[in-house]
Amino acid sequence: MPSTPDTGTGVSAVFETYPPEIRKRTIRLRQLVLDTAAALAEVGEVEETLKWGEPSYVTKTGSTIRLGWKASRPDEHRLFFHCGTKLVGTFKELYPDTLKFEGNRAIVLHKSADLPIAPLKHCISLALTYHRRKKFPLQGAMPHH
């Protein structure tokens, strides 16, 4: 289990405000983002920062990924993507029965459901390499039906 980050960015303080189960799952998603980026040679450095008060992951090759939880929806947490991209639309095409979505901006995860690691990793990799893929249908990904 990855530990809470301590990068001097304020990210760890945000994670500490989450309920324990959500904190554990969100830190696991953080590690999935970092591990996925590390496995993609073209991604390079990932900057961990806060955007809109939420842990965010920024690369030169991709679109920002944010991890979020709100007290108003205590049983859910989200991976947010830039709503001006076609990323969430692509994810809906690729994983209509596997993932739950919120509009064109987020993948919604319920705290009692297993994290669908393979689909999440695929979506994260598409976001991290978005600038190279954005002109291709489905960002160059193949549907997993």
trRosetta pair geometry for C-beta under 8 A, 3 or more apart (Angstrom, degrees):
i j d omega theta_ij theta_ji phi_ij phi_ji
1 24 7.1 -38 -155 -151 126 96
1 27 7.6 56 177 104 85 125
1 28 7.5 -59 -141 -80 74 93
2 27 5.4 -157 83 154 103 103
2 28 6.8 156 29 -94 108 46
2 30 7.0 -133 94 80 150 102
2 31 4.2 177 -23 -68 152 135
3 6 8.0 -24 119 -11 111 98
3 27 7.6 -95 133 -173 14 142
4 12 4.8 94 150 -139 106 96
4 15 5.2 -180 -139 94 106 143
4 16 6.9 51 -149 -62 156 83
4 23 7.5 -25 -92 177 108 112
4 27 6.1 -84 -96 -104 55 136
5 9 7.9 -11 125 41 124 108
5 11 5.1 -6 80 97 126 123
5 12 5.1 -142 81 -68 63 90
5 15 7.2 120 32 -6 84 147
5 27 7.5 -176 -17 -131 83 94
5 30 6.6 -114 -31 155 124 154
5 48 6.7 -102 173 153 161 160
5 55 7.9 118 37 -127 139 133
6 12 5.1 12 -90 -43 58 155
7 11 6.0 23 39 31 110 121
7 12 7.3 153 18 -25 69 101
7 48 5.3 76 61 81 170 127
9 48 5.6 -166 17 112 162 86
9 49 5.3 -129 -161 -116 135 44
9 50 6.2 164 152 -19 97 86
10 13 5.2 -50 -164 36 63 117
10 14 6.5 66 140 -24 79 98
10 50 5.2 -37 81 -28 116 137
11 14 5.7 -56 -156 33 36 111
11 15 6.5 35 151 -18 68 104
11 30 8.0 118 168 -124 133 144
11 48 5.8 -35 -40 155 157 112
11 49 7.5 -149 -58 -157 109 7
11 50 6.4 -166 -76 -64 68 87
11 55 4.6 73 -141 -107 103 99
12 15 5.6 -52 -149 36 37 113
12 16 6.4 42 152 -25 66 104
13 16 5.6 -51 -152 30 33 116
13 17 7.2 36 150 -24 60 99
14 17 5.9 -53 -161 24 38 112
14 18 7.6 42 145 -27 63 97
14 50 6.7 150 -36 -109 143 116
14 53 6.8 155 -111 168 127 70
14 54 6.7 153 -177 -126 154 36
14 55 5.9 -171 80 -43 139 87
15 18 5.8 -47 -164 16 44 116
15 23 5.3 97 176 -143 83 93
15 26 6.3 -167 -124 95 92 124
15 27 6.1 68 -147 -69 140 96
15 55 7.0 33 -56 -44 92 135
16 23 7.2 50 -100 -120 24 137
18 22 4.4 -122 174 96 114 108
18 23 4.1 155 85 -69 112 78
18 26 6.1 162 -42 17 179 144
18 69 5.2 74 -117 59 110 152
18 77 7.9 26 -142 -97 134 131
19 22 4.8 75 59 18 84 108
19 23 6.7 -151 88 -15 35 91
19 74 6.9 58 -10 -166 142 98
20 23 5.5 -54 -141 33 27 115
20 24 6.4 28 161 -20 64 104
21 24 5.9 -52 -151 33 30 111
21 25 6.5 23 154 -12 63 108
21 111 5.4 73 126 -170 123 125
22 25 5.8 -59 -147 42 33 108
22 26 5.9 30 156 -19 69 111
22 69 5.1 88 171 -117 139 158
22 74 7.8 -112 -46 -173 142 61
22 77 5.4 141 -151 -54 101 129
22 111 5.9 -64 -78 -101 76 122
23 26 5.9 -60 -142 39 25 108
23 27 6.2 24 159 -17 64 108
24 27 6.1 -57 -148 37 25 108
24 28 6.5 29 151 -21 61 106
25 28 5.5 -54 -152 34 33 115
25 29 6.6 34 149 -19 65 101
25 77 6.3 156 98 36 122 145
25 109 7.1 -165 158 119 136 136
25 111 6.5 -150 -7 -127 157 73
25 115 6.7 165 -151 -61 99 122
26 29 5.5 -47 -150 34 37 112
26 30 6.5 46 147 -24 64 99
26 55 7.4 126 165 36 115 139
26 67 5.2 123 -158 163 99 132
26 69 6.5 -84 -68 -29 140 122
26 77 5.7 -116 -75 -179 100 160
27 30 5.3 -43 -149 30 37 119
27 31 6.6 38 151 -18 63 101
28 31 5.7 -53 -153 36 33 111
28 32 6.5 38 147 -22 64 104
28 115 6.7 -160 113 -13 133 165
29 32 5.3 -50 -147 34 37 116
29 33 6.5 41 152 -21 66 99
29 67 5.6 146 98 -114 130 129
29 77 7.8 -155 -4 118 151 129
29 79 6.6 -149 -171 -78 140 107
29 115 7.3 -154 -74 -137 86 144
29 120 7.3 -97 -126 174 90 144
30 33 5.8 -53 -155 32 31 111
30 34 6.5 23 152 -12 65 108
30 48 7.9 49 -158 -125 110 127
30 55 6.4 -39 -96 142 116 151
30 57 7.8 160 -139 -56 69 126
30 67 6.3 -65 -69 -24 82 160
31 34 5.7 -56 -145 42 34 108
31 35 5.9 32 157 -18 69 109
32 35 5.9 -53 -137 41 27 108
32 36 6.0 29 160 -21 63 109
32 117 7.0 -146 -118 -142 134 83
32 120 6.2 12 152 120 153 120
32 121 6.2 -113 -174 -86 108 79
32 124 6.4 173 132 -23 97 167
33 36 6.0 -59 -147 37 24 110
33 37 6.4 24 155 -18 62 108
33 46 7.2 150 139 -164 98 157
33 57 4.9 -179 157 -12 143 172
33 65 5.8 -166 -124 88 133 146
33 67 7.9 -118 -23 -50 143 116
33 124 5.5 -142 -107 -153 65 135
33 128 7.8 154 -161 -67 78 122
34 37 5.8 -54 -147 37 30 112
34 38 6.3 30 154 -21 64 107
34 46 6.2 -152 -115 62 69 154
34 57 7.5 -136 -66 -125 68 139
35 38 5.6 -54 -146 35 32 112
35 39 6.5 28 155 -19 64 107
36 39 5.9 -59 -151 36 31 110
36 40 6.7 20 154 -14 64 110
36 121 5.3 -179 -93 -150 123 80
36 124 4.7 92 75 108 168 125
36 125 5.3 -124 179 -69 119 80
36 128 6.5 173 119 -7 108 152
37 40 6.0 -67 -150 38 32 105
37 43 4.6 -142 -158 127 76 156
37 46 4.6 37 150 -52 171 132
37 57 7.4 -138 -46 171 143 130
37 59 6.6 -174 -133 -71 124 139
37 124 8.0 -87 -46 151 75 110
37 128 5.4 -158 -97 -139 82 150
38 43 7.9 -79 -57 68 18 131
40 43 4.2 72 91 -16 109 115
40 125 6.1 153 -65 -139 137 94
40 128 6.1 136 49 110 157 133
40 129 6.4 -126 -177 -57 149 115
42 61 5.7 127 135 -122 92 163
42 129 6.3 64 86 -115 122 108
42 132 6.9 4 142 -29 150 157
43 46 7.0 3 150 -61 117 91
43 59 5.3 -47 -169 -155 87 155
43 61 5.3 -124 -121 46 49 137
43 62 6.8 -6 -128 -16 93 119
43 128 5.1 -10 -114 160 126 117
43 129 6.6 -84 -80 -72 87 80
44 59 6.5 138 67 -158 85 104
44 60 6.2 -4 63 34 135 110
44 61 6.7 130 24 -12 101 116
45 59 7.1 166 88 -125 50 79
45 60 7.8 54 57 -5 82 101
46 57 5.3 -10 -175 -167 114 98
46 58 7.1 136 -164 64 61 41
46 59 5.5 -40 -104 -75 66 95
46 128 7.8 -43 -96 -131 111 116
47 57 7.3 151 74 -155 50 45
47 58 4.5 -26 61 64 103 98
47 59 7.3 172 14 -76 78 42
48 55 6.9 -18 -166 -163 94 90
48 56 7.4 148 -155 78 47 49
48 57 6.0 -15 -99 -100 65 71
49 56 5.3 -34 73 67 76 99
49 58 6.4 -7 23 5 116 120
50 53 6.0 2 178 -128 115 20
50 54 6.6 137 -153 57 73 24
50 55 6.7 -44 -100 -89 65 35
50 56 6.4 114 -140 13 16 100
51 54 6.3 -38 70 59 63 79
51 56 4.0 33 14 -31 106 158
51 64 6.6 18 16 172 163 149
51 66 5.9 -102 67 -94 108 122
52 56 7.9 97 33 -53 81 129
52 66 7.0 9 50 -138 112 158
54 66 4.7 66 105 -176 124 113
54 67 6.2 -166 170 72 104 51
54 68 4.5 -29 -132 -89 148 89
54 80 7.3 65 103 24 154 133
55 66 6.8 142 84 -156 50 63
55 67 4.7 -10 71 48 105 106
56 64 5.5 -1 -174 -174 112 113
56 65 6.9 159 -155 83 60 45
56 66 4.6 -25 -98 -98 85 79
56 67 7.6 -160 -76 15 40 69
57 64 6.8 151 73 -156 48 62
57 65 4.7 -12 55 60 102 96
57 66 7.7 -176 16 -79 69 35
57 128 8.0 -36 124 -95 116 96
58 64 5.0 -16 -94 -103 79 90
59 62 4.5 43 62 33 112 98
59 128 5.6 48 25 -154 149 78
60 131 7.8 -64 140 24 54 152
61 128 6.5 34 89 156 103 64
61 129 5.5 -22 141 -118 115 50
61 130 7.5 135 137 40 63 59
61 131 5.5 -139 -171 41 44 112
61 132 6.2 -8 -167 -19 98 106
62 65 7.8 -6 128 -25 128 96
62 127 5.4 76 -179 139 125 56
62 128 4.0 -101 -52 -161 163 24
62 129 5.6 -17 -82 -29 102 18
62 130 4.6 93 -145 16 66 90
62 131 6.2 -127 -84 -2 26 89
63 81 6.1 56 117 -163 126 89
63 82 4.8 -113 -172 14 120 118
63 85 5.2 -30 -103 -48 164 159
63 87 6.2 -132 61 -43 151 143
63 127 5.1 -91 62 -163 93 79
63 130 4.2 9 -11 27 99 160
63 131 7.5 151 -45 -42 72 76
64 81 7.7 157 85 -141 59 48
64 82 6.1 90 48 -48 87 102
65 79 6.1 -21 -167 -171 100 98
65 80 7.2 142 -165 73 47 56
65 81 6.4 -17 -108 -93 65 72
65 124 6.5 22 -97 -132 161 81
65 127 5.3 91 -67 127 107 150
65 128 7.4 -32 -21 -65 126 77
66 79 7.3 148 76 -163 49 47
66 80 4.0 -15 62 58 103 110
66 81 7.9 -162 24 -63 79 29
67 77 7.1 11 -178 166 82 114
67 78 7.5 162 -156 87 42 53
67 79 6.3 -22 -101 -105 63 63
67 80 7.6 -153 -67 16 15 85
68 77 6.6 175 92 -165 45 74
68 78 4.8 -16 64 62 94 97
68 79 8.0 159 22 -92 79 18
68 80 5.6 36 2 -20 124 118
68 106 7.7 -68 48 -122 120 132
69 73 7.8 -137 -163 80 60 87
69 76 7.6 173 -129 101 75 53
69 77 4.4 -35 -85 -111 93 94
69 78 7.4 167 -75 18 46 74
70 73 5.2 54 71 32 97 88
71 74 6.0 11 -157 -78 45 88
73 76 4.6 -37 147 48 113 109
75 110 5.9 4 143 -152 96 80
75 111 5.2 -117 -165 17 61 110
75 112 7.2 -18 -168 -9 108 96
76 108 5.5 -14 -167 -170 128 96
76 109 6.5 143 -157 75 71 45
76 110 5.7 -41 -98 -100 76 54
76 111 7.0 -122 -78 -23 26 82
77 109 5.5 -24 67 65 76 100
77 111 7.0 81 -4 -71 97 83
78 102 6.7 -37 -122 18 135 134
78 106 4.3 -12 -169 -168 126 129
78 107 6.5 151 -156 74 69 50
78 108 5.5 -28 -99 -102 90 56
78 109 6.9 172 -89 17 35 81
79 106 6.4 151 75 -154 47 71
79 107 4.5 4 51 49 101 104
79 109 7.5 58 -10 -15 88 114
79 120 7.3 139 -17 -145 157 101
79 123 7.4 114 100 113 149 130
79 124 7.6 -85 -166 -81 153 89
80 105 5.7 -6 -149 159 84 90
80 106 4.9 -32 -99 -94 63 93
81 85 6.3 -83 150 57 107 124
81 87 4.5 -105 156 85 152 140
81 88 5.6 173 59 -48 127 93
81 105 6.2 -168 59 -160 66 45
81 106 7.0 172 17 -85 74 39
81 107 7.9 57 -12 -11 108 87
81 127 5.7 -121 -118 -111 116 128
82 85 4.8 79 81 -5 98 107
82 87 7.2 90 53 15 73 128
82 105 7.8 -78 149 -128 10 80
83 88 7.6 -17 -118 12 57 132
83 103 7.1 -7 -125 123 116 118
83 104 5.1 95 -150 97 81 95
83 105 4.2 -28 -82 -84 97 100
85 88 7.7 110 86 3 88 75
85 130 6.2 -28 -145 -163 146 143
85 134 6.9 -95 -145 -121 97 114
86 89 4.8 -61 -168 51 71 120
86 90 5.6 81 131 -31 86 100
86 134 7.0 131 31 -150 106 79
86 139 7.0 177 88 -49 105 97
87 90 5.7 -60 -153 34 29 111
87 91 6.4 27 153 -19 66 104
87 123 7.5 93 176 -166 101 87
87 126 6.4 150 -136 117 92 111
87 127 5.6 49 -137 -91 145 85
87 130 6.4 -47 -76 -107 114 127
87 139 7.2 31 -104 -42 62 147
88 91 5.3 -48 -145 35 38 114
88 92 6.4 45 152 -24 65 100
88 101 5.9 125 -174 -149 109 126
88 103 7.3 43 118 108 159 56
88 104 4.8 161 66 -163 129 48
88 105 6.1 -58 -31 -26 156 12
88 106 6.9 11 -105 19 138 20
88 107 7.4 -163 -121 -52 94 71
89 92 5.7 -50 -151 31 31 114
89 93 6.8 32 150 -17 62 103
89 104 6.1 -2 -46 -130 88 99
90 93 5.7 -55 -155 34 35 111
90 94 6.2 24 153 -13 68 110
90 126 6.5 -143 108 159 142 155
90 138 5.1 127 -138 -146 100 56
90 139 5.2 7 -121 4 164 108
90 141 6.5 99 176 39 120 127
91 94 5.7 -60 -143 43 33 107
91 95 5.8 -32 178 37 71 105
91 99 6.2 -50 160 73 110 152
91 101 6.9 145 97 -89 114 124
91 107 6.5 -88 151 -77 159 109
91 123 5.0 36 -107 -116 119 118
91 126 7.6 -176 -69 62 86 146
92 95 7.3 -79 -120 62 16 65
92 96 5.9 50 179 -91 61 77
92 99 7.9 -113 -95 79 47 109
92 101 5.7 -39 -83 -22 99 160
93 96 7.1 -2 -130 -48 14 99
93 138 5.9 -109 88 -108 144 106
93 143 6.2 -88 145 -101 91 103
94 119 7.5 158 122 -144 110 98
94 122 7.1 -142 150 121 150 134
94 123 7.6 179 73 -78 140 86
94 138 6.9 120 -59 -157 100 115
94 141 6.0 -20 -86 121 135 135
94 143 5.7 -152 -112 -125 58 57
94 144 5.6 47 -174 18 81 93
95 98 4.1 -72 -167 54 100 110
95 99 4.3 53 119 9 126 106
95 116 7.8 143 -160 118 141 151
95 119 4.8 87 -103 -152 149 135
95 123 7.4 -63 9 -58 141 117
95 144 6.7 13 -77 57 71 115
96 99 7.9 -55 -104 50 9 76
98 116 5.5 136 170 -158 106 167
98 119 5.0 162 124 -54 142 165
99 107 5.3 -49 -175 -143 126 107
99 116 6.6 -125 -76 53 80 144
99 119 5.8 -154 -47 136 112 142
99 120 7.8 137 -96 -73 123 70
99 123 7.5 67 -72 -46 166 149
100 107 7.1 105 73 -168 55 61
100 108 4.5 -61 103 67 104 98
100 109 7.5 160 49 -77 104 34
100 110 7.6 47 29 -24 147 95
101 106 6.7 146 -160 87 60 57
101 107 6.1 -43 -102 -106 66 49
101 108 6.5 159 -117 6 9 93
102 105 6.2 -46 96 66 90 84
102 106 4.1 1 50 62 107 109
102 107 7.9 -144 15 -64 82 6
102 108 5.2 93 -31 -47 102 115
103 106 7.0 52 52 25 82 83
107 120 7.3 165 123 -112 162 85
107 123 6.5 79 -49 132 149 167
109 113 6.7 -137 -170 67 73 113
109 115 6.6 11 -150 -111 139 78
110 113 4.5 75 67 2 96 111
115 120 6.4 -29 171 -9 96 152
116 119 4.6 2 129 38 117 112
116 120 5.8 137 87 -22 72 95
117 120 5.8 -66 -144 42 25 109
117 121 6.0 26 162 -22 66 109
118 121 5.8 -54 -144 35 27 111
118 122 6.5 28 156 -19 62 106
119 122 5.6 -55 -149 36 34 113
119 123 6.3 31 155 -17 68 105
119 144 7.6 -141 -100 57 93 154
120 123 5.7 -55 -147 39 33 109
120 124 6.1 34 154 -20 67 108
121 124 5.7 -54 -145 38 29 113
121 125 6.3 31 155 -21 64 105
122 125 5.8 -54 -148 34 29 110
122 126 6.6 29 153 -18 63 104
122 141 7.2 100 173 -138 110 137
122 144 7.8 69 105 -26 177 142
123 126 5.7 -54 -151 35 33 111
123 127 6.5 31 152 -17 65 105
124 127 5.7 -56 -150 37 33 110
124 128 6.1 30 154 -19 67 109
125 128 5.7 -54 -141 39 32 111
125 129 6.3 3 165 6 66 112
126 129 6.5 -74 -143 53 25 90
126 130 6.6 63 151 -79 61 75
126 133 6.7 -91 -153 75 75 157
126 139 5.0 94 -159 103 111 150
126 141 5.9 -37 -93 -47 128 134
127 130 5.5 -9 -153 -44 34 114
129 132 5.1 -46 174 42 87 113
129 133 5.7 65 119 -10 93 117
130 133 6.0 -84 -142 52 30 96
130 134 5.5 49 168 -62 75 98
130 139 6.7 -58 -125 -133 63 134
131 134 6.3 -19 -125 -10 25 117
133 136 5.4 -64 -170 34 69 114
133 139 3.9 58 137 -170 123 82
133 140 4.6 -106 -142 13 107 116
133 141 7.8 47 -175 -28 145 81
134 139 6.4 -12 -92 -111 35 88
136 139 5.8 81 73 -152 96 19
136 140 4.0 46 96 -56 155 78
137 140 7.8 111 66 -63 50 36
138 141 4.8 -108 142 58 103 80
138 142 7.4 105 113 -82 146 17
138 143 7.0 -94 -130 -55 160 76
